[in-house]
Structure formats: structure tokens, C-alpha cells
Amino acid sequence: MKKILIMLSFFALIVSCGKLEDLNKNIKDPATVPGETLFTNAQKRVMDQVVSSNVNRNDFRLFVQYWTETTYTDESNYDLTTRNESDNLWDLFYVNALKNFDESAKVITATPLGAETPEAHANKLAIIEVMEVYCFDVLVETFGDIPYSDALDITKPLPKYDDGLTVFKALLVRLDAAIANLNQGSGSFGGADNMYGGDVALWTKFANSLKLRMALVLADKDDATAKAAVEAAAPNVFTSNADNAKIVYQGAQPNANPIYVDLIASGRHDFVAANTIVNVMNSLNDPRRPFFFALFGSGYVGGIYGATNDFTKFSHPADLIQTPTFPGTLFDYAEVEFLLAEAVERGYTVGGTAAGHYNNAITASIEDWGGTASDATNYLANPQVTYATAAGTWKQKIGIQSWLAYYNRGFEAWTQFRKLDYPLLVAPPDALSPFPMRYTYPISEQTLNGTNWKAASTAIGGDAVDTKLFWDIH
């Protein structure tokens, strides 16, 4: 019996040694990750950033005065340093998005075709290129000069900053090349693409719509380049709400709508509707109010922007946008039509009239939010809304109505405001800085990449929130 126990102990020791060796293997993290998975992850990270209402990541709804805060009013008063928002946005786009897109392209390039056609393979790489252009565009429009040529090179931990205008024009060239490489007769990512399901025709429209938007950002700085790009893109942009670039979120975390995560799952009561937007919508009898905000009593009441506001005494963001499955929107048809209206007013040849595109934009927005064609018709009949009779210049007409239509898309509303200077947004009395025209560079760049940060700060005219970027010259 004693011999048997000794033998059993010996075999147990052998088995245990084998198990100890297995412990050195990381069974949770795969040794290799498919390029398609990297693409999916990066695409979702971008959408989550655009949709998020977390003040550590995304303050743009507050800047453009869609929402205001209740107890903690720092961001409504333009405090951009306490929570390191710049660092978080910078890291999201460079690390979580751009680096993953870059690695995705490398892995897909190195992966044998197998059953995949060369055309589908090329489409994947072109779509990744479009998303990289989108990400760099956001960074340029947010900060100005940015690391670009050195940005994704791991051998250059202290990247130099490139001139913003030079980067912007390089992005337009890259976008043209990507559009030329998209083959609508072939597939691409399929189910790994949460936005378009791999539909290359829709990606072609998205890329051209992005080109339209970027070109018009550049219009005041370089009219000739903008005009050529707009006129080339216009025939191939979104033509209906069916083309909208959206991701439908799932019902459970971590794939739920970020606003649901921020406000409902977290039990937060941090925001109410801002009086700035609510007062305008009330004066116009805007049919989108019930989709944007919850009723307070028998109407819609906004809290005073920048002040401390009692959550129980004002309208809140609507239940609709706080549901876990509410889609995130990266780009939509309404925006394209507002851009085309602007292009007409700038004298570019894009077809149609400014009024026609303006009407299409407003109709598309109302219908996409859940309103009816009749709602849109009645709204457009209001003399304060009708293009021919609404107050002000074309910049004011388009600026105010696009501001309303871009609700829940704070970054694009902020860019549109900086470009057209409408609506007139007044800083709150206790503002800690002038109205933000850009994000300041991250603290991490100042401390870790100081020489290049200092050179970039000098080049743009100072690392301040009110420094206007190269394209914002009015």
C-alpha cells in the first residue's frame, strides 16, 4: 500500500509540472488577432467617442449649448484642464483608433488571400484608409498642427508635429486614392463592419461625403482647392437617410449606447437641456423637441447654460437617446444637404439651389429623428424657417438650422459653428476661458514631448483654447 501511494504521488508530481508549464501561457489574449477584428474594434471605439456624453471624453454637446450641467458645471464654463479631456481624446484617436486601423491594414496585407478575391482584399484596405483619414481629420480640426508623418511609427516615441494645412491637404489626397481603390462590384468586411455591413457602394458614398465636408472646412482658407474637391465629390455623396453612417448598439454592456451607459446604467443626473437650444426650438415650434428632450410639465424648459441647475426643474435629454440600442451616427444625409446648400452659396457647381438643399436637409433630419413628412412641410412653412424669409445671411440661416439638426453630434456642430459663426453662442458669466475654438494640447505632450509641443504651439499662435486654427479665418 505504501508503494502504491509513493507511485501515485510521483505521477501527481509529473502532472502538476505539466500544469505549471501551462500556467505560463496566456489563454485569454490570442497570440495573433485577425485584421478584421482590429478594424471592428477601432470602428466601435471611434463611434463610442463621438457618441459619449462622459465629460472626461466628450464636451462638445456642452460647448454648442445643447445640454448644460446640473451640479458640476466645470465643462459648461470651459474648464478644459481639470479632467484632462484633451489627453483622453488624443489617446482615443491615436492609440485606440488609428493604431488599430494601422495594424489592421498590416495584418490584412500580410494575410494570404485564401478564398478572398483580390478586389475584396483591396476594398478592406481602402475602407481602413477612409477611416484613418476621418480620424486624422478630427484631430486636425480639434488641435491644429498634429503628429502625422511620425504618428504611427513606433520607432519615434517623440513624434514631430506637422503643419495642419499640409496635413489637411495630404488627407484629401489620401481620400481620393482610397475612393479610386473602392470596387463596388466586390465585397469587403461583411459582418466585421458594424456600420455598413461591408457594403462598398455605401462606403464610396461615405468617403465622398467626407471629402465634401473636409473641402468646405477648407473653403475660407483655400477656395480653389475646396471648390475642386467639392465639385468632384458632390455627384457621389449620400442621397437619402438610408445612406447614414450609423452603428446600432446592442442591449447590454459593453456594447450598449454610451449615453445609456453614462446616464442610465451609472445612475447619473448630470445634464439638463440648455436654455440656448430649447428657447430657439420653442420659438420655431420645432417638431423634433419630443425626440430631443423630455417634457417638463406641459412644455420644454431649458436650464440656464453654465449655471447650477436643479435636475428636477428642467427638461432632460429624451428617453429615446438614452436607450441601450439607440444608434450612434458618424455622418448623415441631413449634413450632406446642408453642405451642398453652403456649396451653392459659395458659387460651387453642385446642382440644385441653396433653398432646395436646405429644405432637403431639414426634412431629412426631422424624418430621421422620427417625425413625418407633414411635420417637415409645416416647419418649413414657418417664415422664420423658410429660406427666403428667415433672418440673416446664408451663413446664419444654414448655421442655425444645421446646429439644430446636428443635435447629439456635438463635434460636427462645434466645427460647423466655428466655420460659419452661427448661431451666436454667448459665454456664461462664470466662464473660465474664452469660447473654445480648439482643444489645447494634452498635458502628456507638454511633459513627455516638450520640444515638439513647444514648436507646434508657437507655429499655431499659442496653445490656448481661443487660438483660431488655420481654416477658421473669420
N, C-alpha and C positions, 0 to 999 in steps of 0.2 A: 504494500500500500504506500509505503514511504517513497519507493522508487517511482510509482505512478505519479505522485504529487510533484516529485522533482522534475519528471518529464513534462508534465502539464505546465509547470512554471517556466521551463525552458522555451516551450512553444509559445507561451503567452508573451515572453520577452521578445521573441522574434517578431510576432505580430505587432507588438507595441512599437518596436523600432520602425516597422513599415509605416505605421500610422503617424509617427512623429515626423517622418520624412514628408508625408502628405501635408502636414501642417504648414510646411514651407511654401505650399502652393496657394496662390490667391484664387479661390474658386469663384469669387464674386465679380472680379474685374476680368473681362476677357483679354487674352493676350493680343488679339487683333480685333478691330472694330470695322465693320463694313463702311465704305464711304457713304452709302445711303443713310445709314444710321446717324452718322455725323451730320449729314445735311438736315435730317429731320430735327435733331436736337437744336442745331443752330437756328433753324427757321422758327421753331417754337420759342426759343429764347428772345429772338427779335420781337415776335408778336407780343410776348409777355411784357417786355419792356414798354412797348408802345401803348399797351392797354392798362398797365399797372396804375393804381391810384396811391401807391405807397410813397410817402413824401421823402423817403430815403432814395428813391429811384426816379420818380417822375413828377415834377412840379408844374408841368405845362398847363394842366387844367386850371391851376390857380393863377398862373401868370396871365392867362387870357380871360380870367374872371368868369369862368363857367361855375366854379364852386368857390366857396370860401370856408375857412376853418371855424371850429367852434371854440375849443379851449386853447389849443396850442396854435398860435397864429404866426409863427415864425416865417413860414414859406409864403403866406399871403402878404407878408410885409417884406418880401425879397431878401430874407436871410438865407444865403446860399452857402454858408460856411459851417454852421453848427452840425449838420448831418452828413457832410461830405457827398452831396448829391453828384458833384462833378466827377469825383473818383468812381462812384458806383456806375454812372452811365458810361464813362470811359472804359472801365473794366468789362462791362457787359458787352459793348460792341467790339472791343479789341480781342478780348480773351474768349468769351463765351460764344460770340458770333463769328467774327472774322477768322479767328484761328481755326475754329471748327470747319468753317466753309473751306478754308485753305487746305486743311488736312483731308477733308472730304474729296477735294479735287485731286490731291496727290494719290490717295488710295484708289480712287476710281481710275485714274490714269494708269496706275501700276497693276490693276486687276485684269487678268485675261478676259477677253470678251465672252467666251463660252457661247451660250445661246443668244446673247445680246447682239443686236446689229450695230455696226459702226456708227450709224446715224443716231440711234438711241443713246449710245455712249457719248457722242458729241453733244447731243441735246442736254444731257446731265451737266456736262462741263459748262455749257453756255448758260444754263439756268443758275448754276453756282456763281458764275461771273456776274450775272444780273443782281443777285443778292449781295455780293460783295460791293458792287457799285452803290447799291441802296445804303449799305451800312456806312461806307466812307462818306457818302453824301450827307447823311445825318450828322456825322462827326464834323465835317467842314462847316455845315450850316449852324452848328452849335458852338464850335470853338474858334473857327478861323483857320490859321495855319495849324497843321497837324502832322504827326509822323505818318508818312505814306510810303515812300520808297524803301525805308528801312523797317517799316512797321511789323512785318510778319517774319522777319529774318531773325532766327533765334541766336545767331552769332553776333547780333548787335543789340545788346541789352539796353544801351543808351541811344535810342534812335534820334536822328536829327529830325527837325520839323521841316516840312516842305511848304512853300508858298501856297496859300489857299486857292488863289485863282489858277495857278498852274495845275494843282491837283484837280480842281473842278473841270478844267478843260480835258485833262487826261482821262477823267471818269467818263466824259461824253464820248471820247474816242473808244474806250473800252466797251461802252454800252453799244455803240454802233457795231463793233466787231462781234459782240455776243448776239445781237439781233440777226446779223448776217449768218451766224452759225446755227441758228434755230431752224430745224427742219420740221415743218408742221405735218409732214406725212409719216413721221415716226413717233415712237413713244419716248418716255424718259423715266422719271422716278416712280410712276404708278402710285401705289398706296403709301410710299415713303414721303410723298409730297402732300402735306396736310392742307395746303392752300388751294391747289388746282388739280390734285389727283394725277399729276403728270401730264396734263393737257397742254401740249406745246403751243397750240393756237392761242390759248389764254395767256400763256407766258409771253408770247410775242406781243400781245396787246398790253400786258403789264409793262414790259420793257419799253415800248414806245410811249406809254403814258408817263412812265418815269422820266423818259427823255424830254417830253413836253414840259413836265413840271420843273425839271432842273434848268432847262433852257430859259424858262420865264423867270426863275430866280436870278439868272444872269442878265436879264434884259436891260436893266438900268446901267449896268457896268459895260456890257459889250453887246450892243444892239444887233450888230451884223451876225455874230456867232449865234445869238439867241434866235434871230429870225430864220436863219438857215436850218437850225435844228428843229424849231417848232414846225416849220413847213414840211420838213421831211417826216416828222413823227405823226402829224395830225391825221393823215388818212388811215392810220393803223392803230388808233387808240381805242379805249373802251367805248362801246356803243349802247350799253344798257346796264342795268343793275346786275344782270346775270354774269357780267364780267368782273364784278367786285372782288378784290383780293381779300378774302376772309379766311379765318380759321374758326371752325365751330368747336368750342370747348366741350369737354366731357363732364359728366355729372359729379365726378369725385376727384379729390386732390390726389396727385399733384397736377392733374390735367384739367382742372376747373378754371373758369373765368377768373383772372386775377382780382377783379373788383369784388367778386364774391368772396374770395379768399381774404382780401384786405378788410372788407367791411362786415360781412355776414359771419363767415367762419371764425373770424377774430373777435367778433362782438364789438366792433369799433363804432363810435358815434362822432367821428372827427369832421364831417363835412355837411354843409347845407348848400342849397342853391345860392348863388351870388345874386345880389340885387341888380348888378350890372346887366346880366343877360335876361333875368326874369322881367325886369321893367321894360326892356325892349320887346320881348316876346308878348307881354301883356298888351303893350300899346298897339301891336300889329295883329292881335288876336291869332297868334301863330298856332296852327293845328298840331304842332309837334310837342307842345307843352306836356301833355299826359305821358308821352314816351320819354321825355327828358327828366321830368320831375314829378314827385308825388304831390297831390293836393294838400293844402293846409286850410282846413275849413272848407270854404266853397271856392277857393281860388288858389293862386300860386303866389307865394311870398318869399322873396329872397332876403337872406341875411346881409348885413352891411359888410361890404368887402373890406377885409383887413381888420375888422373889429372882432372882439369876442362875441360869439353868437350862441344863444341857447338852442340846443338841438331840438327841443320840443316846441319851439315857437316859429319855425320856418319850414318851407318845403325842403324835402330831402331829394337826393338822386333817386330816380324812379326805380321801383322794384324790378322792372324789366332788365336794366343793365346790371343788376346785382344777382341775377340768376346764374347758377353754375355753368349752364350751357350757352350763355349769351355769346355770340361770335365776337372775335376781335377783328378789326378792319385795318388793313395796311394802306389801302388805296381804294377809292370808289369812283363810280361813274359821275356822281354829282361834282366831285372835284375836277374831273376832266372837263366837264362842260363849263364850269367857272373859268378854268384856264383858257379854254377856247374863246370864251367871251372876252377875256383880257387880251388874248392874241389879236382878235379883231380890232379892239380899241387901239392897239399898238400899231395897227396898219399891216399886220402879217396876213398872208393869204392862206386861210384855213377853211374857207367856205362858211356859209351861213352869216347870220348877223349877231351882234353882241346881245341884242334883246332875245333872240331865239335861243342862243346857248344859255343865257341867264335863266330863261324860263325852263329850259330842259333840266338845268342843274337843280333848281328849286323843286321841280316836280319829282325828280329822281330822289332827292333827299327825303321829301315827305313820304313817298311811297316806300322807300327802303326802310324807314322807321315804322311803318305800319299804317300810315294814312292812306287816303284814297285819291284817285284822280280828281274827284269832285272837290276834295279838300284843297288840292293844289290849285285848281282853277279859281276857287273862291279867294284863296290867299293872294294869288297873282293879280286879281281884280282890284285889290286894295290899292288906292292911289299912292300910298306910302311904300308900296312894294313894286308896283308896275314900273318897268324900266324907264319908260318915257317920262314918268311923273315923280318918281322917287327923288328925294333930295340929294343934291350934291353932284360931284363929278363921277365919272365911271369908276374911279378907284373907291369912292365912298359907297356907291351902290353895290358893287361886287364885293367890296371889303366887308360890309355889314352882313350881307346875305350869306357869304361863304363862311363867315365867323359863326353864324347860326347853324349852318349845315355841317360844319366840322365838329360839332359837339361830340364829345367822347374821343376826339382825335386831337388832343391838345398840342402835340408837337407841330402838326401841319397848320393848326390855327395860329400858333405862335409865329411860324415862318411867314404865313400869309399876312399877318398883322405887320411884321417888320418890313415886308416888301411893299405893301400898299398903304400903310399907316392908318388904316381904319379897321375896326371902329376906334373912336377916341377913348382910350383907356386911361383913367386918372389914377395915379398912385395914391394909396391910402395915406392918411395923415401921419401915421407912425412908421412909414416905410424906412427900412434900414439902409436902403441904397436906391439909386435911380431905377427906373423900369429896366429889367434885364433885357439887353439886346443880344446877349450871348452868355454862355456859362464861362466862368473863369476856369483856368487850367487846374487839374487836380493837385491837391497838396502833395501827393506822392511824386508827381513830376517835379515839383519845386524842390523836394528834398533829395530825390534819387537821380534826377536827370537835369540838374540845375543849370548847367551851361547852355544846353539846348533850349530849356524852358525860357531862360532869360533872353536868348536871341529871338525866339518866337514872340515873346511878349513885346519886345522893342519893335519888331517888324510890324506888328498889327496896330501899334499905337498905344499899348499898355494893356496889361492883364486885368481889366476891370469889367464889371458887368455892363456898363453903358458904352463900351467901345464898340462902335459900329463895324461890322465885318465888310470885307471887300465888295460884296454885292449890294450892300444896304447903303446907298449913297445919297438918299434923300432924307 
